């Protein structure tokens, strides 16, 4: 955003993430705070973006209300995230794949928060709310670490056995080797204007 001429400020609760952001953008303005207690005055900002955040929160409505507080009238809010129950994977083991996807979703505080984006914005008093869906499609071996994370998470949650995790990953690696891997993830983008 700064490269496009905006005066951007990054906010995160993690000191590790802030340090990485500072390493990548030494000239950046980064602050440590939670999404429900932003370090800005009422109406101070022209725009707000929460990228893959609300599904990590116990109370996303508080974060959206806080976004409204810090935005100036006419300011724009954008929420971006994925629906953790909606991953689409090709596999010969459909039931096992469902177990893997749902176990990963269940490990997230708000796996279906994106389904509430429109309502959250409207409930917080925003107007001109729009929602778009953009689907990322992954067909190369570069997706294997993400798939392995899904399998390991399902195993750690007790949803599948070690053997099931290993067999599922073996199938996914074979698919990648044969150029037959398929993973699709819908990303939802909601935008709105502060009244």
C-alpha positions in Angstrom: 0.0 0.0 0.0 2.9 2.4 0.8 4.3 1.6 -2.7 1.0 3.0 -4.1 1.4 6.2 -2.2 -0.6 5.5 0.9 0.6 6.3 4.4 0.1 2.8 5.8 0.4 1.5 9.3 0.6 -2.2 10.2 -0.8 -3.5 13.4 -0.3 -6.9 15.0 -0.4 -8.5 18.4 2.7 -10.5 17.7 6.2 -9.0 18.3 7.6 -11.7 16.0 5.4 -10.6 13.1 6.1 -7.0 13.8 9.9 -7.7 13.7 9.5 -9.5 10.4 7.5 -6.6 9.0 10.2 -4.2 10.1 12.8 -6.4 8.5 10.9 -6.4 5.2 10.0 -2.7 5.3 12.5 -0.8 7.5 10.7 2.5 6.6 7.3 1.1 7.7 5.2 2.2 10.6 4.3 -0.9 12.7 2.5 -1.0 16.0 1.7 -3.7 18.5 -2.0 -3.8 19.4 -5.1 -6.0 19.2 -7.8 -5.6 16.6 -10.2 -4.6 19.3 -8.0 -1.8 20.7 -6.4 -0.1 17.8 -3.8 2.7 18.5 -5.7 5.4 16.7 -8.0 8.2 17.6 -11.6 8.3 16.7 -12.0 9.0 12.9 -8.2 9.1 12.4 -8.0 6.8 9.4 -9.3 6.9 5.8 -9.1 3.2 5.3 -8.9 -0.1 7.2 -8.0 -3.6 6.0 -8.1 -6.8 8.1 -6.4 -9.6 6.1 -7.1 -13.1 7.2 -7.7 -11.9 10.8 -11.3 -12.2 11.9 -11.3 -16.0 11.9 -8.6 -15.9 14.6 -10.8 -13.8 16.9 -13.2 -14.9 19.6 -15.3 -11.8 19.0 -15.0 -10.5 15.4 -17.8 -8.0 16.0 -15.6 -6.1 18.5 -12.9 -5.8 15.8 -15.3 -4.5 13.2 -16.8 -2.0 15.7 -13.3 -0.8 16.4 -12.6 -0.4 12.7 -15.7 1.8 12.5 -14.4 3.9 15.4 -11.0 4.6 13.9 -12.4 5.4 10.4 -13.4 8.9 9.3 -16.9 9.3 7.9 -16.7 8.0 4.3 -13.7 5.9 5.1 -13.5 2.4 3.6 -13.1 -0.9 5.4 -12.0 -4.1 3.7 -12.1 -7.6 5.2 -10.3 -10.5 3.6 -10.3 -14.1 4.6 -11.0 -17.7 3.7 -13.8 -20.1 4.8 -11.9 -22.9 6.5 -14.7 -25.4 5.8 -14.7 -24.7 2.1 -11.4 -26.0 0.9 -11.9 -28.1 -2.2 -9.4 -31.0 -2.7 -9.2 -33.8 -5.2 -8.6 -37.1 -3.5 -9.6 -40.8 -3.9 -10.4 -40.8 -0.2 -13.4 -38.4 0.0 -14.4 -39.2 3.6 -10.8 -38.9 4.8 -10.4 -35.6 3.0 -13.5 -34.2 4.6 -12.2 -35.3 8.0 -8.9 -33.5 7.3 -10.5 -30.3 6.1 -13.0 -30.2 9.0 -10.4 -31.0 11.6 -8.4 -28.0 10.4 -11.4 -25.8 10.4 -12.3 -26.9 14.0 -8.8 -25.8 15.1 -9.6 -22.1 14.2 -11.6 -20.0 16.6 -14.0 -18.7 13.9 -13.6 -21.0 10.8 -16.7 -19.6 9.2 -16.3 -15.9 10.1 -16.2 -14.9 6.4 -19.9 -16.0 6.2 -20.6 -13.2 8.7 -18.6 -10.4 7.0 -21.6 -8.7 5.5 -23.7 -8.9 8.7 -20.8 -7.8 10.8 -20.3 -4.7 8.7 -24.0 -3.9 8.6 -24.4 -4.5 12.3 -21.5 -2.1 13.0 -23.2 0.7 11.0 -21.4 0.5 7.7 -23.1 1.1 4.4 -22.5 0.2 0.8 -21.5 -3.3 1.8 -20.3 -5.5 -1.0 -18.9 -9.1 -0.9 -16.8 -10.8 -3.6 -15.3 -14.2 -3.8 -12.0 -15.0 -5.4 -10.8 -18.6 -5.6 -7.2 -19.5 -5.4 -6.4 -22.7 -7.3 -3.2 -24.6 -6.5 -2.0 -27.4 -8.8 1.7 -27.5 -8.2 3.9 -29.2 -5.6 4.3 -25.8 -3.9 0.9 -26.6 -2.2 2.2 -29.7 -0.6 3.5 -28.0 2.6 0.0 -26.5 3.1 -1.6 -29.9 2.6 0.9 -31.5 5.0 -0.1 -28.9 7.6 -3.7 -29.9 7.1 -2.9 -33.6 7.6 -0.7 -33.0 10.6 -3.3 -30.7 12.2 -6.0 -33.4 11.7 -3.8 -36.0 13.2 -2.9 -33.7 16.2 -6.6 -33.1 16.8 -7.2 -36.8 16.9 -9.5 -36.7 13.9 -7.4 -39.2 11.9 -4.7 -41.7 12.6 -1.0 -41.3 11.9 -1.4 -44.0 9.1 -4.3 -42.1 7.6 -2.3 -38.8 7.6 0.6 -40.5 6.0 -1.5 -42.3 3.4 -3.4 -39.1 2.5 -0.2 -37.2 2.1 1.3 -40.0 0.0 -1.7 -39.7 -2.3 -1.3 -35.9 -2.5 2.4 -36.2 -3.3 1.7 -38.8 -6.0 -0.9 -36.4 -7.5 1.7 -33.6 -7.5 4.3 -35.9 -9.1 1.7 -36.8 -11.9 0.6 -33.1 -12.3 -2.8 -34.0 -10.9 -2.8 -32.1 -7.6 -5.9 -29.9 -7.1 -6.6 -27.5 -4.2 -9.1 -24.6 -4.4 -9.6 -22.1 -1.7 -12.3 -19.4 -1.9 -11.2 -16.0 -0.5 -13.9 -13.6 0.5 -13.4 -9.8 0.2 -16.0 -7.6 1.9 -15.9 -3.8 1.6 -18.0 -1.1 3.1 -18.2 2.6 3.8 -18.3 4.2 7.2 -21.5 6.2 7.5 
